[in-house]
């Protein structure tokens, strides 16, 4: 994610939504500021597609929707509203079923990591997402090796992390899903590490 030039005007949420609808490229809206989204690698795109396909098959016929990175998630706080484009989001909330521009009640958000956004996805973006009262799990997926971190809200409302590696069964409690982690990485070829070249 990169910030647009400083002279870019600050928008209200309504102004952002009206403006974004006519943009050629996607932009996130964080605390009144607009951020242009950059493209990802081939592995990033393929991993996101693998996850979206697996979850769509799992949830087919249910009251849940699996959404890709073209759909915004609204995160509202007492004094601000933000709109982000996660790689994958899932909502099972009937309030989102008639939504047109964005969803507001996700139970699951998945971000496929890239070197340029990993710190942001683990830090400030996750802090934003945690303010969603409906979010139960936040998943960060590596593109450099088989590794997946699931942040899960426990019964006390605190967030805990569980890391899954090669050979593990991944569990997403928010949607009653379990699968081998290798399904996420079907047909993915990792670049050799610098020390291996």
Secondary structure as the mmCIF struct_conf table of DSSP 4:
data_model
#
loop_
_struct_conf.conf_type_id
_struct_conf.id
_struct_conf.beg_label_comp_id
_struct_conf.beg_label_asym_id
_struct_conf.beg_label_seq_id
_struct_conf.end_label_comp_id
_struct_conf.end_label_asym_id
_struct_conf.end_label_seq_id
STRN STRN1 UNK A 2 UNK A 3
HELX_LH_PP_P HELX_LH_PP_P1 UNK A 4 UNK A 5
TURN_TY1_P TURN_TY1_P1 UNK A 6 UNK A 7
BEND BEND1 UNK A 8 UNK A 8
HELX_LH_PP_P HELX_LH_PP_P2 UNK A 9 UNK A 10
HELX_RH_AL_P HELX_RH_AL_P1 UNK A 13 UNK A 20
TURN_TY1_P TURN_TY1_P2 UNK A 21 UNK A 22
BEND BEND2 UNK A 24 UNK A 25
STRN STRN2 UNK A 27 UNK A 30
TURN_TY1_P TURN_TY1_P3 UNK A 31 UNK A 32
STRN STRN3 UNK A 33 UNK A 36
HELX_LH_PP_P HELX_LH_PP_P3 UNK A 37 UNK A 39
HELX_RH_AL_P HELX_RH_AL_P2 UNK A 42 UNK A 59
TURN_TY1_P TURN_TY1_P4 UNK A 60 UNK A 61
BEND BEND3 UNK A 62 UNK A 63
STRN STRN4 UNK A 65 UNK A 67
TURN_TY1_P TURN_TY1_P5 UNK A 69 UNK A 70
BEND BEND4 UNK A 71 UNK A 71
STRN STRN5 UNK A 72 UNK A 76
BEND BEND5 UNK A 78 UNK A 79
STRN STRN6 UNK A 81 UNK A 84
BEND BEND6 UNK A 87 UNK A 87
STRN STRN7 UNK A 88 UNK A 91
HELX_RH_3T_P HELX_RH_3T_P1 UNK A 94 UNK A 96
TURN_TY1_P TURN_TY1_P6 UNK A 97 UNK A 98
BEND BEND7 UNK A 100 UNK A 101
STRN STRN8 UNK A 102 UNK A 103
BEND BEND8 UNK A 104 UNK A 104
BEND BEND9 UNK A 107 UNK A 107
STRN STRN9 UNK A 108 UNK A 112
TURN_TY1_P TURN_TY1_P7 UNK A 115 UNK A 117
HELX_RH_AL_P HELX_RH_AL_P3 UNK A 118 UNK A 122
TURN_TY1_P TURN_TY1_P8 UNK A 123 UNK A 123
HELX_RH_AL_P HELX_RH_AL_P4 UNK A 124 UNK A 129
TURN_TY1_P TURN_TY1_P9 UNK A 130 UNK A 131
BEND BEND10 UNK A 133 UNK A 134
STRN STRN10 UNK A 137 UNK A 141
BEND BEND11 UNK A 143 UNK A 146
STRN STRN11 UNK A 147 UNK A 153
TURN_TY1_P TURN_TY1_P10 UNK A 155 UNK A 156
BEND BEND12 UNK A 157 UNK A 157
STRN STRN12 UNK A 159 UNK A 165
TURN_TY1_P TURN_TY1_P11 UNK A 166 UNK A 167
HELX_LH_PP_P HELX_LH_PP_P4 UNK A 168 UNK A 168
STRN STRN13 UNK A 169 UNK A 172
HELX_RH_3T_P HELX_RH_3T_P2 UNK A 173 UNK A 175
TURN_TY1_P TURN_TY1_P12 UNK A 176 UNK A 176
STRN STRN14 UNK A 177 UNK A 180
HELX_RH_3T_P HELX_RH_3T_P3 UNK A 181 UNK A 183
TURN_TY1_P TURN_TY1_P13 UNK A 184 UNK A 187
HELX_LH_PP_P HELX_LH_PP_P5 UNK A 190 UNK A 193
HELX_RH_3T_P HELX_RH_3T_P4 UNK A 194 UNK A 196
#
